[in-house]
Amino acid sequence: MLRDRVYNILESTPAGGIAGSVFGFFIAALILFNVAAVILATDEPLYLAFQPAFDLFEVFSVAVFSVEYLLRLWTAPCNPAFRGIGGRARFVATPMAVIDLLAVLPFYLPMVLPLDLRVMRMLRILRIFRLLKLYRYSDALKTLGRVLSAEREALIVVGFVLVILLVITSTLMYFVEHDAQPDAFSSIPMAMWWAVATLTTVGYGDVYPITLLGRFLGGCIAILGIGMFALPAGILASAFGDEIRNRHRKKQVCPHCGKCIDEPLSGEEDAEKR
């Protein structure tokens, strides 16, 4: 069936064959060239010198991405998750479908809405989000997505702890340094800038404690910040290690019964073995 064939090519499945691999490589290369074009176009002299080439490449890219989006919408029912009533509506609401739509929307919006120059410029910069389309064609990004999904609860807990730490440290520093530096630490929200810069170990130096107690507290917070940001790094490193081991683990199959050796034996099989 034609729709199934197109679906396999779009998804670069083994059934898509060489055509699927070529299509995936072409779209990935086009995305990278689009990102490069968006970056180079911010150089005004360069953009004005090659404006026709930039505009032609944009029209070509939007045409390709639009056709891709429509084909994905057409072939969505080939995926069991999007069959039945409302299947295409569920597909449109998926994150990758939203990204596909955002990749072409900045081109079409000025055609239907009166927009001023600032909004047009912002929409032009938003084309950088086409880079997110690479997730569909990159195994490395898919691995990252699986790792983040598997460890989302632990990362949320760490993020919550960091927010609590940010509030506590900025509050303490406000009460310690407010009298000595009423401009730099005029309020707790203003003290949060120092707390963020310190906890992330960036330390810009534009705001810093000058009192003895403030410097002692700042040193403790800086050390604590290093430890707190080591937590998500350790979580992600461990998750990446597990993901890579699971991908490269080869199942051992018994040459006699064909059963995977790693799988547990049933009660009858265990009794026979004994």
C-alpha positions in Angstrom: 0.0 0.0 0.0 1.3 3.4 -1.0 0.6 5.0 2.4 2.5 2.3 4.3 5.4 2.6 1.9 5.5 6.4 2.5 5.2 5.9 6.2 8.2 3.6 6.3 10.3 6.0 4.3 9.3 8.9 6.5 10.1 7.0 9.7 13.3 5.4 8.2 12.2 2.0 9.3 13.9 -1.2 8.0 11.0 -1.6 5.6 11.7 1.8 4.1 15.0 0.5 2.8 17.6 2.7 1.2 14.9 5.3 0.4 14.2 5.8 4.1 17.9 6.2 4.9 18.5 8.7 2.1 15.4 10.7 3.2 16.5 10.8 6.8 20.0 11.9 5.8 18.6 14.6 3.4 16.2 16.0 6.1 19.0 16.0 8.7 21.4 17.8 6.4 18.7 20.3 5.4 18.0 21.1 9.1 21.7 21.7 9.7 22.0 24.0 6.7 18.9 25.9 7.9 20.4 26.5 11.3 23.6 27.7 9.6 21.5 30.0 7.4 19.7 31.5 10.4 22.9 32.2 12.2 24.6 33.7 9.2 21.6 35.8 8.3 22.0 37.7 11.6 25.1 39.3 10.0 23.4 42.2 8.3 26.1 42.9 5.6 26.3 39.3 4.7 22.6 38.9 4.6 22.2 41.9 2.3 25.0 40.7 0.0 23.4 37.3 -0.5 19.7 38.0 0.3 18.3 36.4 -2.9 20.2 33.1 -2.0 19.0 33.2 1.6 15.4 33.9 0.5 15.5 31.1 -2.1 16.9 28.6 0.3 14.2 29.6 2.8 11.4 29.0 0.3 12.9 25.6 -0.7 13.3 24.5 2.9 9.8 25.6 3.9 8.4 23.7 0.9 10.2 20.5 1.9 9.3 20.8 5.5 5.6 21.6 4.6 5.4 18.5 2.3 7.0 16.4 5.0 4.5 17.6 7.6 1.5 16.9 5.3 2.8 13.5 4.5 3.3 12.7 8.1 -0.3 13.8 8.8 -1.5 11.7 5.9 0.4 8.6 7.1 -0.3 9.0 10.8 -3.0 6.2 10.9 -0.2 3.7 9.9 1.0 4.0 13.4 -1.3 1.9 15.7 -1.2 4.8 18.3 -3.0 7.1 15.9 -5.7 4.9 14.4 -9.4 5.3 14.8 -11.4 8.4 15.4 -9.3 11.4 16.3 -6.1 9.6 15.4 -4.7 12.5 13.3 -5.8 15.0 16.0 -3.7 13.0 18.6 -0.8 13.0 16.2 -1.0 16.8 15.7 -0.8 17.2 19.5 2.4 15.1 19.8 5.6 17.0 20.6 7.4 16.1 17.4 4.4 17.1 15.3 4.2 20.5 17.1 7.9 21.0 16.4 7.3 20.2 12.7 4.5 22.8 12.6 6.7 25.4 14.4 9.4 24.8 11.8 7.2 26.3 9.0 4.8 28.5 10.9 7.1 31.6 11.0 7.1 31.6 7.2 3.3 31.5 6.8 2.2 33.8 9.6 3.2 37.1 7.9 1.0 36.1 5.0 -2.2 36.0 7.1 -1.4 38.5 9.9 -0.2 42.1 9.7 3.1 42.1 11.6 5.5 44.9 12.2 9.2 44.6 11.6 10.2 43.6 15.1 7.8 40.7 15.1 9.0 39.7 11.7 12.6 39.7 12.9 11.6 37.6 15.9 9.8 35.1 13.7 12.9 34.8 11.5 15.0 34.0 14.6 12.5 31.4 15.7 13.5 29.3 12.7 16.3 28.1 14.9 13.8 25.7 16.5 14.1 23.6 13.3 17.1 22.2 15.0 14.7 20.3 17.3 13.6 18.3 14.3 17.0 16.5 14.4 15.6 14.5 17.4 13.7 12.3 14.9 16.9 11.5 12.9 19.5 11.3 15.6 20.1 8.2 17.7 22.2 10.3 20.1 19.3 12.7 20.8 16.9 9.8 21.1 19.3 8.2 23.7 19.3 11.5 25.6 15.5 11.7 25.5 15.3 8.2 26.9 17.7 9.0 29.7 15.9 12.2 30.7 12.6 10.3 30.6 13.9 7.5 32.7 15.4 9.8 35.3 12.8 12.6 35.2 11.6 11.9 38.8 15.1 12.1 40.3 15.9 15.2 38.2 12.7 16.9 39.3 13.6 16.2 43.0 17.1 17.7 42.5 15.6 20.7 40.7 13.1 21.2 43.6 16.0 21.0 46.1 17.9 23.6 44.1 15.0 26.0 44.1 14.6 25.6 47.9 18.4 26.2 48.2 18.2 29.3 46.0 15.4 30.8 48.1 17.1 30.1 51.4 20.5 31.4 50.4 19.1 34.6 48.8 17.0 35.3 51.9 20.0 34.8 54.2 22.3 36.9 52.1 19.7 39.7 52.0 19.4 39.9 55.8 23.2 39.7 56.2 24.2 42.2 53.4 21.2 44.6 53.1 22.5 47.2 55.6 26.0 47.2 54.2 24.9 47.2 50.5 21.4 48.5 50.2 21.7 48.9 46.4 23.2 45.5 45.6 21.0 43.6 48.0 17.9 45.8 48.0 15.5 42.9 48.1 15.3 39.2 48.2 14.6 39.0 44.4 17.7 41.1 43.8 19.7 38.8 46.1 18.6 35.9 44.0 20.9 37.1 41.1 23.9 36.7 43.4 22.6 33.3 44.6 22.2 32.0 41.1 25.6 33.2 40.0 27.2 31.7 43.2 25.3 28.4 43.2 26.2 27.8 39.5 29.8 28.7 40.4 29.9 31.4 37.7 30.5 34.3 40.1 30.4 37.3 37.8 31.7 39.6 40.5 29.2 42.4 39.9 27.5 41.6 43.2 29.4 40.1 46.1 29.3 40.1 50.0 31.6 42.6 51.8 30.8 41.8 55.4 32.7 39.1 57.3 29.5 37.0 57.9 28.4 37.6 54.3 31.8 36.3 53.0 31.7 33.3 55.2 28.1 32.5 54.2 29.0 33.1 50.5 31.9 30.6 50.7 29.7 28.0 52.3 27.1 28.5 49.6 29.6 28.3 46.8 30.9 25.0 48.1 27.4 23.7 48.5 26.5 24.8 45.0 29.3 22.6 43.5 28.0 19.6 45.4 24.4 20.3 44.4 25.2 20.5 40.7 27.2 17.3 40.9 24.0 15.4 41.8 22.2 15.8 38.4 25.6 15.1 36.7 25.9 11.9 38.6 22.3 10.9 37.9 22.7 11.5 34.1 26.1 9.8 34.0 24.7 6.6 35.7 21.6 6.6 33.4 23.8 7.0 30.3 25.9 4.1 31.4 22.8 1.9 31.9 21.4 2.9 28.6 24.6 2.2 26.7 25.0 -1.2 28.4 21.4 -2.1 27.6 21.9 -1.2 23.9 25.0 -3.3 23.6 24.0 -6.2 25.7 23.6 -9.3 23.5 21.1 -12.0 24.7 22.6 -15.5 25.1 20.4 -18.1 23.4 20.4 -21.8 24.3 21.5 -23.8 21.2 19.1 -26.6 22.1 15.8 -25.0 23.1 16.3 -21.5 21.6 15.3 -19.9 24.9 17.1 -16.8 26.1 19.5 -17.8 28.9 19.0 -14.5 30.6 15.2 -15.1 31.0 14.1 -16.9 34.2 12.9 -20.4 33.9 9.3 -21.4 34.6 8.4 -23.8 37.4 8.1 -26.8 35.1 11.4 -26.0 33.3 13.2 -25.5 36.7 11.9 -28.9 37.9 13.0 -30.7 34.7 16.4 -29.1 35.0 16.7 -30.4 38.6 
